[in-house]
Amino acid sequence: MNTKTKLDFLQIQEVTTDKQKANGTRVFKLPVCDQYGAAIHVASYKTGYVRRVKAGGHCDMWQLNKTRTIPPTKDYKWPSIERILILDEQERLDYLIAFCLKNYYIKQSNMLSNGNFIPKWKHEDSIKNAVVENCTPEVKVIVNGHRYNVI
């Protein structure tokens, strides 16, 4: 499946401005919201970085790239962490889509279609406290009109 098909299937909308495009940056808006109800925006930079941006004023943007540990050297006695850059645009977009799918679609599958968020602990607590006999807990999630059963 090509990148455009993946973006269309996940309803991820490109919102890149002309200035960003000229700089080699691509910005995308996800159809899901964060726990504060703000839209989720992610970006791919030609420098190799992938970031979450426009976090609704709740926090600054942050890196999504994987990291690796750099061992200590004779000049610096502590190990350090560096980001693994993804220089190929196609690989960057594929990584971005996979990251969003894992972290914003699957992990937040308990987010309701109206933008409300139920924290995982609260959801699990409500299942534990439910007095239901001979019934397996079942969670149904509707995302943009599509119903998913979470078992």
Salt bridges, closest charged atoms under 4 A:
ASP8 OD2 - LYS4 NZ 3.28
GLU14 OE1 - ARG26 NH2 2.85
ASP34 OD2 - ARG52 NH2 3.37
GLU82 OE2 - ARG68 NE 2.65
GLU89 OE2 - ARG26 NH1 3.29
ASP94 OD1 - LYS6 NZ 3.64
GLU124 OE2 - LYS120 NZ 3.92
GLU138 OE2 - LYS140 NZ 3.49
